[in-house]
Amino acid sequence: MDGQRDLFSIDIQYVKGVGPKRAELFSKLGIDSVGALLQFYPRAYIDLQQTLPLSQAPFDAPCAVLGRVVRKLPPARLGGGKTLYKLLATDFTQDFAVVFWQNRFPYESLKEGQDYLFYGKFGGTLTQREINSPLFLPEGERRDLLPVYPLTKGLTSKAVATAVENALAAYGEEIPDPLPAPVQAEYQLCRAGYAVKNIHRPETAQAAQTARRRLIFEELLVLQLGLGSLKKKGREHTDLQIPAADLGPFLQALPYSLTGAQLRCIGEIGGDMAGAVPMNRLLQGDVGSGKTVVAAAAVYRAAQAGVQSALMAPTEILAAQHHRTLEELLRPLGLTVALLTGSMKAAEKRAVLAGLQDGSTDLVVGTHALLGEAVSFAELGLVITDEQHRFGVNQRGALGDKGRAPHVLVMSATPIPRTLALIIYGDLDISVLDEKPAGRREIETFAVGYGRYQRALNFAEKQIAAGHQVYVVCPLIEEGESELESVSAVRDQMAAYLPHRRIGLLHGKMKAREKEAVMAAFSAGELDALCSTTVVEVGVDVPNANLMMIHNADRFGLSALHQLRGRVGRSDCQSYCILLSKSGGEGARKRLQAMCESSDGFALANLDLEMRGPGDFFGAAQHGLPQLKIADLLTDRTTLAETSAVARQLLDEDATLRRWPLLRQAVGRLFSSISENGFN
């Protein structure tokens, strides 16, 4: 309603029972206002609908028992300054003890002669049961579901629940309802006030479910409105409409035929580049699917139209790799390809910068060095970023700002389930390379314990003797608190076992030139094996390497393991991957077994998402992805699809959402980068 207070502008300390001191504890949970408190949803509920007699209370699972406090025992002073608080209670057929360690408050709260619902795990013996630090409610305040909140030290779930109840009592009638009425009606969603009240204090399980559905819908809609506005940003008219070019010379110069997927993606990119608005497309492909040649086709097309291209990679190693590959593909066609990195000498940099400024350089490949103020182009028409999840949205935009609304292509070798890709890359159209180039064999994968490590080394020796090379990957550089083997220790161990073989060492703490020298030696066949950290995940392309050994493989996610495995299998010879693991955990066994059974990166990514959840799949902070409070990208996929359609409709009707000011305000809060688009 007009004049309604913004609950996010009211400091939480003014909620009854909070105050300045407790407000500091709430701030550790990211709660600084009434609005934030009301959006601090329970992570679970305790079901108090069914109570058990004490005689049926299990020893290994929590349950609810109705009992009466009979007598409080005097506090017992124990060694080390600790105090034990104990009460005797009865469920009217059997007595039990209620124990609190170092916590006087609940001991004092419980009154002799009064009845309470005690919830927790009942231990002790069959004849002398006891419960430690239980949750408890006076019988008169009993309700079906009790909310459980995420906590921080010094803040109990009951304290959070009390603060929420006081906030609802004082501000419950002022809870804004951002969803347009037609949307609520079409999807049969409850009002916001009902949803917030019943997510915190549900009258029934059905009320909690109704509230949850409404809040998930709202959160996913707001998220997709933010991402949709990002997609619209920069979709202004561009003069860089690059018409269809004859790709015949490019295709004929290739030493191989392209897959159907590669040709399809080249067509999708070409269609975008010919459009009246700048291309903004993700090229997503599994390891070894041939993304670089698709990017090269786009660069060739741009050059035929007389505009320049830039490719930005996250590391100097990967930039150098791309430079070599693209130069081999494009130089025979008359294109000039340059490399620009931070470690280049000043004279080399000046020459590259001059070629970009006068237009004689068609493509520059580089690292963050491309973002430098000294870098300017005669006419930048195409911007490509590789492994773009390692760059922020702002970095990608900074390179694009060096041209006049250039076309943008981002590439990722990390297979991402489409559900998650639509969120992470919500500002991009998506092209997928789902075919491997012809002649590539499946990589035979084996998961083994360290009891078979010597056999694995013997197998490595056999491959080296046959003229191949070996990767050995370890998670850490040096020994520390972790039990993981360090890469240097593994290298020394391998060198001792195979003293006649040349074994190199590569890790992230080495200087760029040192890394380049080691990788150049491995690429040239001057090293038989390379012991490395995960720096080899991207950037090294050595077709002669046919064995990947991964230490402590159980410590990696499936997507990371699949990417590492993709460093081999890049020729027509048979390749292998050995996953070494000490762990006997069920989750680890399942992941490693999946690696042995599947080479489909997208299938593995789906399993990875299911096992680890979207929060851990990538690390949302890498992408600037807002933290979701109640929705789950894995389990709420149906709602995600519904809200995607609604978001498109609302943005088509009113791109700035001025018709829906509360919804516009919610978008601005959830998605901080939207402020750049005017959603303030």
N, C-alpha and C positions, 0 to 999 in steps of 0.2 A: 504494500500500500504506500501511497505518497507520504513522505515524512517519516517513514519507518526507520528505526535506528539500525545502523550497521553493527551487527553483533560482533564482527571481527575487529571493530574499533574500541570495544569495551574490554579493558584490561581484566584478566582473570582474577586478579587479586581482590576485585570488588564482588566476586561471588561469595555468598555467605559461607563462612567456615574455611575460606582459603587464606586470604591475607598475604602480605608481602613475603613472608618466609616460605610458606608452602607454594606460593607462586613460583619461587625459584626452582623448586623440585619439578613442578609442572613444565617449566621451560626446558628442562632436560629431555622431556618427551616431545618437545616441539609445540607445546600448548601455551600460548601467551594471551589468548583472548577467549571471550565467551563463545564466539563462533567456532574457534578451533577446538574448544572443549566439547561442544556438542557434536563435532565431527570426529571425535576420538572414540571410534566405535569399539564395542567389545570384540575381543579376538575369539571368544567362545562363550558358551553358557553352561552352567551346572544345572543338570536336570534334577529338580527336587520334587517331581510329581510322585515318584515312588519312594517310599521309605521302607526300610527293612527292620525286623526285630534283630537285636544284637546277636542272637544265636545264629542268624543266617548271614551276618556281615562277613564278606570274604576277607582273607588276609592279604590278597595281592591286588586289590582294586578298590578305589574309593567308592563310598556309598553314603546314603543319608540315613541317620537313625534319630528318632525322636526320643529325647531324654530329659530328665529333671535333675538339676543340680542339688545334690543332697548336702554336701559339706565342702567348705574350702579348707585345705590344709595350710598350715603356716609356710611361707616361702622358705625354701631350703638353700642355704649358702653353700656353694661348692667351691672346690679349688679353682684358682685362676680368676677369682672375682666373679664367677658365674652364679646365677641364681635360677633355681628351678621352682616354677609355680605349678601347683597341682590341685585339682579338684576331684571330688568323688561324685559320680552321677549314676543314675539308674534308668533303664528303659522300662521299668516297672516289673520286669521278670529277672533281670540280671544286672549286676553293678558293673561299672567300667570307670577307668580313670581318664581325666582330661588333663593333658600336660602342655605347658608352655615354657620354652627356654628363653631366658633373658628378655621376656616381654610381659611387663606388668599390666599393660593396658587391658588386654582381653580378660585377664584374670580378675581385674577389678570390675569389668563390665558385666561379667556373669553373676547373677544374683541367686543366692540359696533359695530353694523352694520354687523357683520359676522353671518353666518348660522351654526348651530350645530344640531347634533342628540342628544337629551336628553333622557336618559333611567332611569327609576325609578318609584316610586309610586306617582301618582299625587293626592294630597289631596285638602284641601280648601273647597270651596262651588261651586255650579254650575256656579256662575257668577264670582267668584274670585278664580281661581285654582292656586295652587302652588306646587312646587316639592322641597323636601329637599335633599341636598347632592347627586345630580344625577351623574351618569356616563355620560360623554359627549365626542363626537368626532366631529371635524370639518367636515362639509358636504363633503369636498373634500377627506377626509380619510375614508369615510364610507365603511364598508365591512359587509358581511352577518352575520358572527359569531365573537363575541368578547370573548376571553378567560377570565375565572375567576380563579384566583389562591388562594390556601390556604395562609393566611397572618399571620404576627406577628405584634405587636405594632410598629408603626413607618415605616411600609413598606406597601405601597398601591399596589393594583392589577395592576395599571398602571405602577408603578415603576418596578414591576417584569416583566411585559410585555415588557417594554422598554429595560430592561437588557437582556431579552431573544432575542429580535430583534437585539440588538447590537452584542450579541454573535453569532447569526446566520449569521449576515453580515460578521463578522470577521473569524469565524471558520466553517461555514456551509459546506464548501467543504471538510472539514477534518473529518467529522463524520464517524467513523468506521462502517463497516457492518459485524457483527459477524456471520450471518447466512450463512451456506454453500449454494452455488448457486443452487445445486440440490434440496435442501429443499425449497428454495424460489420459484423455478419453479413448483415443485409438488403441493404446497399449494397456488400458485398464490399470492405471497406476494410482496408488493412494496419494493423498496430499502430503506435502513435505513435513508439516507439523506432526501428523499422525506417524509418519515413518520415523522421524527422529525420536519421538517419545517411545515408540514400540521397539526400536532397535536397542534402546538402553534399558527400558523397563517393560518388556513384553507382557501383555496380559495373558497371552497363550502362545504356544509354539507356532500356530498359524499366523498370528499377528506379527511375530518376529519375522516369519518368512515373507509376508506381504511387505513389511517395512524394508527388509533386505533387498527384495527385488526392485523396489522403487529407488533406493539409494544407489544400487549398482547401475541401474539404467541411467540415472542422472550423472554419475561420475564418468561413465564411459561416453556418454553423449558430450559432456563438457570437454573431455579429453580429445574426442574426435573433431569437435568444432575448432579446438585450438590447432590441431594438426592440419585440418582442412584449410584454415586461414593461412597457415604457413605455405600450403601448396599454392594457394591463390596469390600469395605475395610474390612479386617478381614476374607474375604472368602478364605483365604489361606488354604492349605491342613492341616487337623488335624489328629493326631494319635488317637484321642479319638472317634473313630467310635464305637458307642455303638450298638451292634447287637440286633435283636429282642429278647425280653425276654418273658418268660411265665407269662402273667399277670393273669393267672387263680387264684393263691392264693390271689392276691390283690383284684380281683373282687369278689371272694367268701367271703372275710372278710368284705365286705361292707354290712351295714344293709339295703341297698336299691339298686335298679337297676339303672344303668346309662341311661341317655337319648341318643337318636341317635346322637344328636349334640355332646355330651360329648365323645362318642365312636369315632366319626369322628375326633374330634380334637386330641384325644389321638393318633389316627392313623397318623395324619399329623405330630404331634410332633415326634412320633417314627420314621417315615420315615426320618425326618431331622436328628435326632440323629444318625441314621445309615449311614449317608452320609459322603462323604470325605471332606466336608467343614463344619465349625461350623454352627449349627442352629442359626438363628437370627429371631425369630418369636414372633409376638404379639398374645396373647390370649385375645380376646375382648368379653366380655359377659355382658349382662344386669344384674341388681341387682338380686341376688338369682339364677343365672343360673348355679352355680356349678363349678366355675373356680378352686377352691382350690383342689377339688378331682382330676381334670385333672392334675394339677401341681403335686399332690401326686403320680399319676401314673408315671409321668416322673421321679420323685425322686426315686421311687421304681425300675424303669428300670435302672437308673444310678447305684444304689447300687448293683444290680445284676451283673453289669459289673465291680464292684470294685472301682468306683470313687465316690467322694463326691459331695454334692450339697449345695448351699447357697441361701437363700431367703432373699431379702432386702425389708423392708417396710418403709414408710416415717415417721411413728410415733411409739413410744413405745407401745401405745395402740393397734395398728394394728399388730405389731410384736408379742405381747403377745397373741392376738387372733389367729393368724396363728400358733403359736407354740402349743397352746392347741389343735387346730383342727388337725394339722398334726401329733402330737404325738398320738392322739387317733386313727388315721388312720394307722400309720406306726409302732408304737411300738409293736402291736400284731404280726407283721410280722418279728420282730427281728431287726428292724432298730433303731438306736440311734439318737434322735432328741434333739438338744441343743438350748438354747436361749442366745443371746448376745446383750445387750443394754448398753448405756452409764451410766445408773443409778445403774447398778449392783455393788455389793461389789467386792473389788480387788481379794479376794480369789475365788469368784464364777467365775470371768473372767479368772483367771489363769487356773482353771479346764477346762473351755470350750476351751481355747486356746491350752491346752495340748492335748485334744481329737481331735482337728482339725489337729494338727501337726503330731500326731502318726497314724492318720487315723481311730481311733476307733469311731469317730463321723461321721455318714452318712449324716446328714443334720443339718446345723446351720441356725436358723432364727434370724434376727437381724435388726437393724436400720443402720444409717450411721457408727455406731461403727464397722461394718464389714470392713470398708475401712481403719481402723487403721493400722499403720506399724507393730504392733505386731501380726496381724492376718495373719497366713500362713497355708497352707493346705498341706496334704500329696499328694493329687491328686484331684484338683478341676475340675470336669467335667461338671457341670451344674450350671448356674447362673440364678436365677429367681428374677425379681423385680416386686413389686405390686404397682398399681397406679403410673406407671412409669412417667406420665407427671409431677409428683412432683420432679423428679430427672432430672438433666441435662444429656446430652449424655455422657459428660466426666465422671460423677459419675458412670454411668452404666459401662463405659469402665474400670474405675479404679478397680472395683470388678473383672471384667473379667481378668485383668492383673495379678491376683493372681493365675491363672491357665495357662495351655498351650493351648491357643485358645479353651476355654471351649464353650459348647453350651449355648445359651442365650435364655431365655423365659421371655417376659415381659407381665404383666397382667394389664388390666384396666376394671373397672366396670362402666366407664363412656361411655354410648352409643355415638358413633360418626358417623355421616353420612359417608358412604364409600368415598365419594369425598374428605372430609376433612381428613379422616384417611389416605388416600394415600399420603397426603402431610405431615401431622404431624408425621406419622410413616413411612415416605418414605424409611427409611433404613431397614424396617422389612417386612417379609412375614406376612400375616394376617390370623388367624383362628377366626371364630366367633361362639360363643355359642348362638344359636337363639331359644332354647327351654327351658322352665321352667321344673324343676323336677316335677314328678307326685305328685298329691295331694295338690299342691299349689292353693289356691283360689284367685280370683281377689280381689284386695283391693278396697273397696267401698270408693269413694272420693267425698267430698262435699266442695264447695266454699261458704263461708258465710261472711257477714259483722259483725262488732263488736256489732251491735244491737242484735245479737243472741249468743253473747259470753257466757252468763249465761246458755243458753241451751247446748252449747258445754261443759261447765264444768259439767253440770248435766249428760251428756252422758259419760263423763270421769268417773264420780263417779259410774255410772252404770257398766262400764267395770271393774273397780277396784273391785266392790262388787261381780262381777262374777268370781273373781280370776285372772284377767288379769292385765297388767301393761301398763303405758302410757308414751310416749315421748312428751315433749313440747319443741319446738325449736324456738329460737329468734335470730335475726341477730346480736345484739350488747351485750356487757357485761355491760356497764355503760351508764347512760343518758349523752347526749352531745348535740351538735348543732342539731343532727338529731331528727326527731319526733319518731323514732323507740323506741319501748319499750325495756328496758334492761332485760336481762335474770334474774337478781336478783330481779327486780321489779315484773316481772311476777311470779317468784317463791313465793315471799311474798304475792302477790295477791291470788294466787292459794291456798297457805297454809291457808290464812284467810278464804277462801270460803270452804275449805275442811280440817278443823282443825284436824280431826281424822285420816287423811291419812299421810303417810310418804313420804315426797317430797324432793328429792335430788337436788343438784346444780352442774353443770359441765360446765367449760369454759376453754378456751385456756391459760389463765393466771395462772391457778393452776399448782403446781408442778406435775411432772410425777407421783410421789407416791400418791399424793392426788387424781389425776384422776383415777389411778388404784384402789384405795380404794372405790371411789364412784361407779365406773363401776362394780367392783366386788360385791358390795352390791346390785346394781340393778340386776345384773345377777343372784345373789343368791335369789332374791325375797325379800330382806330386805327393798326395797324401792317400793312404789306403783307407783310413778311417778318420772320422771327425767326431770328437766328443764335444757336445755343445749343450747349452741351455736352450730354452725355447726360442731363442733368437733365430733359429733355422726355420721357424714356423712359416715365415715368408721370406722371399728374397733369394733363396738358393735353388737353382735349377740345374741339377747335374744328372743328365740322363743315364750316366754310367753307374750311378749309385742304385743298388737294387735291394739293400737290406736296411731297415730301420729298427733299431733296438731302443725301447723306451723303459728306463728305470722307474720304479715306483709308479707304474702306470695307473694304479688305483687312485692316485692323488689328482689325476686330471679328469676334467669333464669329457664326455663323449665327443663333443664338437672339437675340443682341443686335440684329442687323440687322433681324430680323423684328419685334421689339418696336418698334424705331424706326419702321419702315415702318407699323406699326399706328396711328401718330398721325394718318395720313390715311386716306381711305377710310371715313370715319365718317358719310357721308351718301349720297344716291342719285346724286351727280354723279361723273363719271369722275375717278379719282385716279391719281397717278403717283409713282414712286420712281426717282431717278437715283443710282446708286452710282459715285462717282468714285474712281479708284484709279491709283496709280503702279506698283504691283507687277506683275511678270510671272510670279511664282511659280506653280507648278502647283496647289498647295493653295489659293492665293487665287483663281485662275481657277475652280477647281471650286466653291468656296463661292459666288462671285458669280454663276456660271452657274446654280447651284441656286436662288438667290434669284429669278432671272429666270424660271425655269421652274415654280416652285411657290409657292403661297400657303398651303399646309398647314403650320401651325406645328409639328405633331407629327411630320410627315415630315422637316421641316428639323431638328428637334431630334434625331431619330434619326441623321441624317447628321452633325450636329455632334458627337454622342457618338462616332460611329465615327471621325471625322477627328481629334478632339482628345483623346478618351479621357475617362473619368469624372472623373479627377483635376482636369482643367481645365474641365469642363463648367460647374460652378458655383463651385468652390472649396470643398472639403469643410469647411474651417474655419468657413465661414459657417453651416453647419448643425450643427456639433458632431459631424460624422460621424467615427467612428474611422478612423485610417489603416490601410488594409489592407496586409498584408505580402506576400501571395502571390496572393490572389484578384483577379480582374479582373471588374468588374460587366458589362462588355460581352461578353467571350468566354466567361465561365463562367455563362451564363444558365441552362443546363440544370441545373447543380448548384445554382444559386440557387433554382430551382423545387423541387428535391428537398429542400433544407434548409429551405425555407419550410414545407413539409408536416410535416417532422420537428419543427420548432420549435413549431408549433401543437399537435402531439400531446403533446410533452413538457410544455408549459406547461398544457395541459388536465389532464394527469395529476398534475402537481405544479408549481403556479405559482411556487414559490420554489426549485425544483430541489434541495431538501434531500436527495432520494434520490441525487443525482449531485453530490457536493460538489466534485469536481475540475472538472466542467463549470461549476458555479456560480462557482467561483473564476476560471475563464477568462473568463466573461462579465464579471465585475467588473473584470478587468484591461483587457480590450479596450474596454469601454464605460463610461467613467468616470461618466457620469450615472446608471448603474444603481445606484450606491451610495445614491442617494436612495431607491431602491426596496427597500433591504435586502440587495442582493447584495454583501456585503462579504467 
